[in-house]
Amino acid sequence: MGKRPPITRRVNENPVAGHRRYRSVRSTLRVLIKEAIMTDWKDRIVCDPDTLLGKPRIRGTRIGVGFVLDRLADGWSAAEILDSYPLVTPDDLQAVFAFACDCVRKETLVEQAAAEFGRTSN
């Protein structure tokens, strides 16, 4: 039997310009693993009582985690956020996601949210 061609997945990295390229599944997995490793958000997300009333924010900015999540909930894409706020980097966005994920994982936060909506967690 002959050698099989690598499995590829089409990735549209620049939808505005229409540039397309193909990425192998292996390289896609490398990217996903790299993004999953970015779970240490503590060097990028900070809380300071003198800034934003102590709410979590991206280090070096006055852009709060809640603000970024609100933009995403409003339908903004990550590219739109990065274009609109040049101080925010892709790693900062990944840290926001990791921070939000860690917050959701904490049982007390889930119980607090359930109590706020009049439900009990099981």
N, C-alpha and C positions, 0 to 999 in steps of 0.2 A: 504494500500500500504506500502511496505517496504521502508526503508531509502535508498536514493540514494547514491551511492559512490561519493566522491568529483571529480569534473572535474579536470583533471590533464593535464599538458603539459610537454613533454619531453624536458629537458634542457641538452645540452651537454656542461658542464662547462670546461672540460679538453679534447679537441679533440686529443691532442698528446697522452695522456695516454689511451684514450678511455673510461674514466670514465663517466658514465651517471647517472643522477638521475632525478627523477620526482618532479616537483614543482607544487603545486596547483595554480589555477588561482588567488586565493586570495593573496597568497604570491608573485606571479608574479606582481600583481597590487601594492602591498606594495613596491616592489623594484622600479617599474616604478615611483610611486609617490615620493619616496625618491630621485630618480634621477631628477625628475622635480623640486623638491624644490631647488636643487642646482643651482639656478639662480643668486645667489649673488657671482659673480665671482670677485668682487672688492678686496677681501682679498687674492686672489691668482694670479691675473693678474696685473702687474705693468708696468708703463712707467717711465723710468729714462733717461734724456738726456745724461747722461754719460755712459750708457750701451746700446748697440745695436742701437746707434743713436736715442734713444728715442722711438724705436718701442716697442709695447707691448710684454711682455715676462712673463714667469712663475716665480713667486717670488722665490728668492734663487738660480736661475739658470741663465744661459745665453742662454736659449732655448726660441726662439721667438714663438709667436702664429702663425705667418705666416709659420715658419719652420714646426711646427707640422701639420698644415693644408696641406702644400705641401706634407709631407710624406703620409698623408691619401689620397690625390689626386693621388699620385704615386702608390697607391694600398696597402700600409702598413696597417696592422690591428692594433687595439689598443694594442693587446698583444705584437706585434713586437716592437711597440714604447716603451712600458713599459720595455721590456726586453733589448732593446738597450740603453735606457737612464734611469738608475736606480734612478736618482734623481726625475724623474717624477712619480707622483702617479696617481691612477685612478681618484681621486678627482681633480687633476690638469687637466687631460684630460677633465673631465666634465666641469671645469671652462673655458677651451679653447672653448668648444662647446657653452657654455652659452654666452661667450664674442662675438663669431662670430654671434650667433643668435641675440644678442642685436644690433650689428653693422648693420646687414641686416635690422632689423626693423626700424632703423632710416631713415626717408625719405630723408634726405640730402645725405646720403651715396648711396641710390638707384639712386637718381637723378645724382649724380656725376659719378657713374658707367655707367649710360645710356648715359650721355654726352660724356664719354670717348669712348664709342662704337658707337657714332654718332646717338643715338636714343633719343627719348623724352619719359618721363614717363607720363602716363595718370592715 
